Amino acid sequence: CGVFGVYGHQDAATLSYYGLHALQHRGEESAGICVTNGVQFNYHREMGLVKEVFDKDRLASLTGDMSIGHVRYSTSGDSRLTNAQPLIFKYRDGDLAIATNGNIVNAPLIRKELEQTGSIFQTTSDTEVVAHLIARSSKDFIEAVKDALRKIVGGFAFMIMTNDKLVIASDPNGLRPITMGRLGDAYIFASETCALETIGAELVRDIGPGELLILDRGGLREDRFTEPQRKALCAMEYIYFARPDSDLNGANLHSARKRMGRQMALESFIDADIVTGVPDSSLSAAIGYAEQTGIPYEMGLIKNKYTGRTFIQPSQELREQGVKMKLSAVRSVVSGKRVIMIDDSIVRGTTSRRIVNMLRDAGATEVHVLITSPPFKNPCFYGIDTPDRKELIASSKSIEEIRKEINADSLAFLSPKGLIKAVGGNSANEYKGGLCMACFDNDYPTKLDFGGEEKRSF
Ligand code: SF4
């Protein structure tokens, strides 16, 4: 998901529209903006893309100078309107809105406890447990928020808004990215820096693990709800998820992906005629591989921009349809050539097999697949939509077995060390480069306390 917040700008809704549009790649199922003028909430949420959900008149009706907004894809809870965020609640004498990027691992457990003691939930979204925890507390609002955040386990970036306060929080490991910018006197918060750039805001800094920022009439207060744990920013943000023009932890994504491609070349050199990347996320890595090896980079695959991203569609059936709709091989580029195809990950293997076969059908004489991440063996519990372990091809098959399954002439993955080295950034000397690598190495940075409700297999 993607979140976007504004404090202290009279065009909060319109800025949110542009900001969420820049974050559209993080979720295409629903979009929502909630604005307050200090007295009441004005909000709108709907299924669909940002540009479908909001028009000029709708934005004009969302008056106020503080806002939170959200684009969603479902990792927890169904894909339906009641789960579209920001979630809105009545709270004490006013209102409460919450928008999250991430996933709460122990939400089923907390929800069960709350339901047994009388809470009635409106949604199936894990975010709602936080609203209930806040509402049940007799402490003042900020202390109630801190208590609630201390109870939950997972990867999350929260935006919580009342009629007079905006609170931004990052989980104790900093698993999900969240960044702060300034636009004149206003404060802007976004999942990625590309959204700041889009509205002309200046990047101030990333929000760190366990931080809690409070904005109200007193200005900005930098606080925390817990001590930071091991820093573990999601490696898949670098590999796949974030936009190439965003910066994460001081490193530009396009440059980091290029370094992954260069590192891949150092680890796995293949003698071939052209290098091509699977659009969009692997183009930067393919350029890096080509630069390092001197093998020409070519546009061997073209993406139709007007279809959804396969990784974030909710069902397997849609996912499989998605591949057919969205990619084509460029026959005149690949025909008669030995092709190196760079991709960011292999999840089930079905997408890779389709693309390899597409290149072969277009006349490629050899197709060598290089993946700029280690084998994806373990499910994510922190907000990236991955299937159960048993559906992850690398959890049960060797590299040679995967190669056969995807019909490639050769297959290699980037090493975990190579990935950490390529990502670099400001955390090069931290444990695992400050990254969560759990989907590759099974070393989850948090407890995985599902309370017996979680169906995923280990
Ligand atoms: Fe990211 Fe993988 Fe960690 Fe999930 S398990 S947060 S996808 S690195």
Residues whose N, C-alpha, C, O or C-beta is under 5 A from the ligand:
A	BS01	SF4	C234 A235 M236 P379 C380 F381 Y382 I384 C436 M437 A438 C439
